[in-house]
């Protein structure tokens, strides 16, 4: 906190006690960036949900997975992003011990939903492109429900330790020896716990899923290259369109994977750095800027997917505009989508 900080007094109505909090003025600008991410992300994800669920032609298996992903992203933006923004406004944890356990649990659940959904989407594209004869359309909805349920259950289960171990702990800054209380997954002592936690999180929620996705996309790329080479020069117009559609779908999922990898890597790196230097609190300006940038980039990942899909899919862009601008009534949208083709790209 700098001398330019301003003070805010909150009155507890039940006890009559006054609580003084120092507001860091530059933190207002950081919180404003969070506010933009929250608003833009909620508009995009809610509109994506409405588009994929209310427009009949958009209810494909990939789009349903994207809807599940949008729910996880919206949950993160509503619950965790405002809490994270508050860290830069006041010098105290405002949400108590319960909030310290619930918020990290929700955040890790959302990260799990994102990366595991992208992994399953890559497997779905692999199956559709490399093994198209194994696809059974009659069981597509049941298969989606079971896989989406498994993703949410796995993400919730893996996030349970976060709720168990997260608590309010006291830390001491290295230069001034000032103490402060904040929410953290581990206390100041016991270096091995945080090293194991950060390394395990990095592998489970980043390295291993991205490796699996890379393997799927290796086989997808090989299959598409072989299909293009073996395709007859004349005729087979339907087959050409099908291959083009598959390439477009695979490219869309790959863009989502790339956005996740880029947005979450800095956050994982910062957490690994802090875990391996847990006995010291780094108060340098460079570390602060890197931490803020990494956190904002991670939360930005929860708002970019709908707009990436908007730029890449003409059919989604058309329906997205209608939902966002309310240019057409739901009945008209339904009638238009019912008359369209059954196979719709993401």
Buried (B, 14 or more C-beta within 10 A) or exposed (E): EEEEBEEEEEEEEEEEEEEEBBBBEEBEEBBEBBEEBBEBBBBBBBBBBBBBBBBBBBBBBBBBBBBBBBBBBBBBBEBBBBBBBBBBBBBEBEBEEEBBBBBBBBBBBBBBBBBBBBBBBBBBBBBBBBEEEEEEEEEBEEBBEEBBEEBBEBBBEBBEBBBEBBEBBEBEEEEEEEEBEEBBBBBBEEBEBBBEBBBEBBEBBBEEBBEBBEEBBEEBBEBBEEBEEEEEEEEEEEEBEBBEBBBBBBEBBBBBBEBBBEBBBBBBBBBBBBBEBBEEBBEEEEBEEBBBEBBBBBBBBBBBBBBBBBEBBEBBBEBBBBBBEEEBEEEEBBEBBEEBEEEBBB
